[in-house]
Amino acid sequence: MQTKTTQITGISIVEDEVHMSIIELCHTINIEQEDLVAWVQEGILNPTGNSPEDWRFSGDALSRAKKALRLSRDLEINTPGVAMVLDLLDEISELRKLLQ
């Protein structure tokens, strides 16, 4: 009798209803809180709550934060540049939806 083992790696499923604190999001994507606060101030992320201690980030924010991190680290784009690139990517996505 053979045992077949399948291993899947690199998949993350996060529900939209999941809400993470700033500490949880920073830990999840391995970023400093100061950088995440700068992203919120620049409009890259839009948490609920009035202050960093009260902020809650959705599953969509996690995906957007991962994109922002890749742009920032891999392409060495500064925070305002990351905001602009993500806005343009959002526009492209919306235009593609309209075309379909």
N, C-alpha and C positions, 0 to 999 in steps of 0.2 A: 504494500500500500504506500503510495507516494503522497507526501504532504506538499501542497503548493502554497507558497507564501507570496503575497502581493504587498508591496510597500508603496504608499503614496506619500510624497513629500511636497512641501511648498504650497499647500492649499490652505487658504484661510477663508472661513465662512463666518461672517458677522451679520447678525440680524440688525435691521434698521432700528428696532426697538431697544437695542442695547445702548446704554448711555455710560460713557466712561468719564471719570474725573480727569483733571489735567495731569495728575500724577500717574494714573493708569495709562493714559495715552502716551505720555512721555516715555514710560517704561516699555510700552508695547513697540514703539518705533525707534527707541533708543536716541532720544533727543533731549537737550537741556530745556528746562521750563522757560528760561529767558527767551530761547528761540521760538518756542511755541507761543508765548505771549506776543512776541513781535509778529508772528503770523496772524494772530487774531487782530492785532492792531492794524495790520496791513489789509485785512479783509480776506485773507486766504482761507481761514476757518471762521465759522460763525457759531459759536457754542451758545447754549441757553444758559441763563444765569447772569448775575450782575458783576461778579468779581471772579478772579482766578480761582478762589477757593470754592465758589459756587458753580463754576462752569461745568457743563455736561456736554460731551461730544457724542454724536451718533455714529453708527456704523459707516455711514457715508463720509463722515469727517475722517474716519480712520483711513479710508481709501484715498481721500484727497490729501491727507497728511503724508501718506506714503509716496504719492506722486511728488508732492512738494519737497520731500526729503531727497528723492532721487534727483530732481532738478537742481536742488541746492548743492548737494554733495558731488554728484557725478559730473554735472555740467558747470559747477561753480557759479551758479546764477545767484545774485543777491536777492534779498527778500522782496523788494519792489518788482524785480524782474520775474521772480517766481509767481507773484500775484498776476502779472500781466500774461505770462505764458498759460497759466491755468485758466484765466478768463477767456483767452483765445481758444484753448482746447474745448472749453464749455460751449463757446459759440459755434465751433465747428461741429460738435456733437449735435447741437440743436438744429443746425442747418441740414445735417445729414438726415435727421428725423423728419424734417419737413419734406425732403426730397423723396422719402420712401412712401 
